[in-house]
Amino acid sequence: MKKTALFFLVLFAGFLATPTMITYVDENADISMAFTANEEENSSKTQLVFEYTFHESHPGNLGLHFLQEQSALIHYYNQAAGLVFLDVLSPPPKRA
C-alpha cells in the first residue's frame, strides 16, 4: 500500500513539476500544451440553457409575501434553538 501511494505521489509531483523543469532547461520551450489541456468544462459540447420565469404579482401582495416568508424563517430558527442543549441524563455527583 505504501509503495502504491509513493508511486502516485511521485507521478503527481512529476506532472506538477514538469513545466517548471522544462522552462529551467530551455527558456524558449513551448509548454502551453501543459496548460491548455482540453477539460470537460471547456468543451464545446457542453451548452447551458437557463430559463427564468417571472410570476405575476401585484404591488399590494409583495409585502404580504415577504412577511409570510420571514414568519416561516423565524419559526424555523425558534424550533432549532430549542435543540441546542441536551437533557442531563447523569445523576449529580456524590458528596465526599
C-alpha atoms as a printed R data frame, in Angstrom:
   type eleno elety resid chain resno       x      y       z
1  ATOM     1    CA   MET     A     1   0.000  0.000   0.000
2  ATOM     2    CA   LYS     A     2   2.809  2.404   0.865
3  ATOM     3    CA   LYS     A     3   4.591  1.661  -2.405
4  ATOM     4    CA   THR     A     4   1.440  2.387  -4.390
5  ATOM     5    CA   ALA     A     5   0.903  5.661  -2.529
6  ATOM     6    CA   LEU     A     6   4.531  6.654  -3.079
7  ATOM     7    CA   PHE     A     7   4.244  5.838  -6.794
8  ATOM     8    CA   PHE     A     8   1.176  8.045  -7.224
9  ATOM     9    CA   LEU     A     9   2.789 10.809  -5.163
10 ATOM    10    CA   VAL     A    10   5.864 10.845  -7.403
11 ATOM    11    CA   LEU     A    11   3.695 10.689 -10.524
12 ATOM    12    CA   PHE     A    12   1.530 13.614  -9.359
13 ATOM    13    CA   ALA     A    13   4.556 15.672  -8.331
14 ATOM    14    CA   GLY     A    14   6.102 14.941 -11.718
15 ATOM    15    CA   PHE     A    15   3.037 16.284 -13.514
16 ATOM    16    CA   LEU     A    16   3.213 19.445 -11.434
17 ATOM    17    CA   ALA     A    17   6.953 19.963 -11.771
18 ATOM    18    CA   THR     A    18   7.410 19.076 -15.466
19 ATOM    19    CA   PRO     A    19   6.524 22.505 -16.961
20 ATOM    20    CA   THR     A    20   8.798 24.245 -14.459
21 ATOM    21    CA   MET     A    21  11.722 21.918 -15.159
22 ATOM    22    CA   ILE     A    22  11.315 22.293 -18.923
23 ATOM    23    CA   THR     A    23  11.301 26.083 -18.560
24 ATOM    24    CA   TYR     A    24  14.502 25.994 -16.482
25 ATOM    25    CA   VAL     A    25  16.253 23.797 -19.051
26 ATOM    26    CA   ASP     A    26  15.140 25.719 -22.141
27 ATOM    27    CA   GLU     A    27  13.548 29.153 -21.789
28 ATOM    28    CA   ASN     A    28  12.243 29.064 -25.384
29 ATOM    29    CA   ALA     A    29  10.393 25.775 -24.961
30 ATOM    30    CA   ASP     A    30   6.657 25.814 -25.681
31 ATOM    31    CA   ILE     A    31   4.877 24.455 -22.610
32 ATOM    32    CA   SER     A    32   1.467 25.888 -23.459
33 ATOM    33    CA   MET     A    33   0.232 22.369 -24.183
34 ATOM    34    CA   ALA     A    34   0.501 21.530 -20.477
35 ATOM    35    CA   PHE     A    35  -1.718 24.472 -19.533
36 ATOM    36    CA   THR     A    36  -4.306 24.306 -22.335
37 ATOM    37    CA   ALA     A    37  -5.377 20.698 -21.975
38 ATOM    38    CA   ASN     A    38  -8.996 20.298 -23.008
39 ATOM    39    CA   GLU     A    39 -11.143 19.807 -19.932
40 ATOM    40    CA   GLU     A    40 -14.792 18.946 -19.597
41 ATOM    41    CA   GLU     A    41 -15.710 22.472 -18.533
42 ATOM    42    CA   ASN     A    42 -14.154 23.957 -21.652
43 ATOM    43    CA   SER     A    43 -15.538 21.535 -24.200
44 ATOM    44    CA   SER     A    44 -17.804 22.850 -26.925
45 ATOM    45    CA   LYS     A    45 -20.275 20.001 -26.376
46 ATOM    46    CA   THR     A    46 -21.486 21.458 -23.097
47 ATOM    47    CA   GLN     A    47 -24.212 24.025 -23.637
48 ATOM    48    CA   LEU     A    48 -26.069 25.512 -20.711
49 ATOM    49    CA   VAL     A    49 -29.563 26.837 -21.175
50 ATOM    50    CA   PHE     A    50 -31.015 28.941 -18.390
51 ATOM    51    CA   GLU     A    51 -34.664 29.811 -18.158
52 ATOM    52    CA   TYR     A    52 -36.128 32.283 -15.723
53 ATOM    53    CA   THR     A    53 -39.844 32.703 -15.275
54 ATOM    54    CA   PHE     A    54 -41.491 35.819 -13.886
55 ATOM    55    CA   HIS     A    55 -44.524 35.434 -11.688
56 ATOM    56    CA   GLU     A    56 -47.301 37.965 -11.805
57 ATOM    57    CA   SER     A    57 -47.520 39.879  -8.560
58 ATOM    58    CA   HIS     A    58 -49.443 42.935  -7.555
59 ATOM    59    CA   PRO     A    59 -47.690 45.660  -5.565
60 ATOM    60    CA   GLY     A    60 -50.022 45.093  -2.606
61 ATOM    61    CA   ASN     A    61 -49.133 41.393  -2.351
62 ATOM    62    CA   LEU     A    62 -45.355 41.815  -2.214
63 ATOM    63    CA   GLY     A    63 -45.315 42.975   1.413
64 ATOM    64    CA   LEU     A    64 -47.601 40.149   2.484
65 ATOM    65    CA   HIS     A    65 -45.450 37.570   0.696
66 ATOM    66    CA   PHE     A    66 -42.302 38.977   2.347
67 ATOM    67    CA   LEU     A    67 -43.906 38.816   5.796
68 ATOM    68    CA   GLN     A    68 -45.041 35.229   5.261
69 ATOM    69    CA   GLU     A    69 -41.515 34.157   4.283
70 ATOM    70    CA   GLN     A    70 -39.991 35.968   7.277
71 ATOM    71    CA   SER     A    71 -42.525 34.405   9.639
72 ATOM    72    CA   ALA     A    72 -41.700 30.924   8.359
73 ATOM    73    CA   LEU     A    73 -37.967 31.627   8.672
74 ATOM    74    CA   ILE     A    74 -38.273 32.926  12.249
75 ATOM    75    CA   HIS     A    75 -40.412 29.925  13.186
76 ATOM    76    CA   TYR     A    76 -37.712 27.580  11.828
77 ATOM    77    CA   TYR     A    77 -34.966 29.266  13.854
78 ATOM    78    CA   ASN     A    78 -37.088 29.243  17.011
79 ATOM    79    CA   GLN     A    79 -37.581 25.497  16.667
80 ATOM    80    CA   ALA     A    80 -33.872 24.897  16.036
81 ATOM    81    CA   ALA     A    81 -32.856 27.000  19.073
82 ATOM    82    CA   GLY     A    82 -34.578 24.589  21.451
83 ATOM    83    CA   LEU     A    83 -32.466 21.681  20.237
84 ATOM    84    CA   VAL     A    84 -29.107 23.234  21.127
85 ATOM    85    CA   PHE     A    85 -28.926 21.916  24.701
86 ATOM    86    CA   LEU     A    86 -29.431 18.252  25.533
87 ATOM    87    CA   ASP     A    87 -31.160 16.972  28.655
88 ATOM    88    CA   VAL     A    88 -28.888 15.986  31.539
89 ATOM    89    CA   LEU     A    89 -29.016 12.200  31.783
90 ATOM    90    CA   SER     A    90 -26.465 11.591  34.523
91 ATOM    91    CA   PRO     A    91 -27.188 11.901  38.267
92 ATOM    92    CA   PRO     A    92 -25.472 14.598  40.312
93 ATOM    93    CA   PRO     A    93 -22.086 13.702  41.845
94 ATOM    94    CA   LYS     A    94 -21.986 12.209  45.353
95 ATOM    95    CA   ARG     A    95 -20.719 14.297  48.223
96 ATOM    96    CA   ALA     A    96 -17.360 13.249  49.577
